[in-house]
């Protein structure tokens, strides 16, 4: 077992002597005085209690024990250097594991380019993605099992213990079949939708969406008539295609909208938007890698307005 008196520099000195098989050459390589190097090696042998080398006027030869020790020491030094490099890389945000929560629909424009740029810049950081609801992300951030979350800006209650920065704002639009009379309009006034049957995403599973849809109709009479709730975007599109009703969707859904549906902006333009944010826990510092990825997200998306 290595005793505390033995230092890493003694092992590096030993490798230099064992490779050069000459104290003068090794001392020059190490830039230390030869007498000092000789004393260091004698002290190392005394510490171990084994002769590692035989000295003569012609130079140095390694004993069998010395050859074995050389192999072992090289591994120790290599492992130490690797550890130091990893720690330094971690401090630079170039190593480690990063856990990112995201909502697939709301992050479809934001996450892919940020991931590609980040992996190109720091390929040795392992990115682990977690497909979660906003509520699940908020809780995981507070527990510390997520580093960052890309989510719809939460309610005040769900925002406790979290900090946010805006990435992108998406206006709401109305999705409708091509044969609907509103398809002839370039924009659809929100007031004209109060008399239309609407299909919605299920409230229990898409609480952020449902909350924002109700905000669109705040102060209007009558309130929206939701005739059906769907458990996924694809089922909602099918319901609209079948003529069951119209659907209100943030503009980001244009990427997944069926080609058999039309999407029209709503007026007035000061209606509530779906704001996508990057969230982190208020308590605790971000790792350097997480901070680097947060900056990448902000660089790619901050304050850019989503369009139809």
Buried (B, 14 or more C-beta within 10 A) or exposed (E): EEEEEEEEEBBBBBBBBBEBBBBEBBBBBBEBEBEEBBEBBEEBBEEBEBEBBEEEEEBBEBBEBBBEBBEEBBEBBEEEEEEEEBEEBBEEBBBBEBBBBBBEBBBBBBBEBBBEBBEEEBEEBEBEBBEBBBBBBBBBBBEEEBBBBBBBBBBEEBBEEBEBBBBBBBBBBBBBBEEBEBBEBEBBEBEBBBEBBBBBBBBEEBBBBBBBBBEBBEEEEEEBEBBBBBEEBEBBBBBBBEEBBBBBBBBBBBEEBBEEBBBBBBBEEEBBBBBBBBBBBEEEEBBBBBBBBBBBBBEBBEEEEBEB
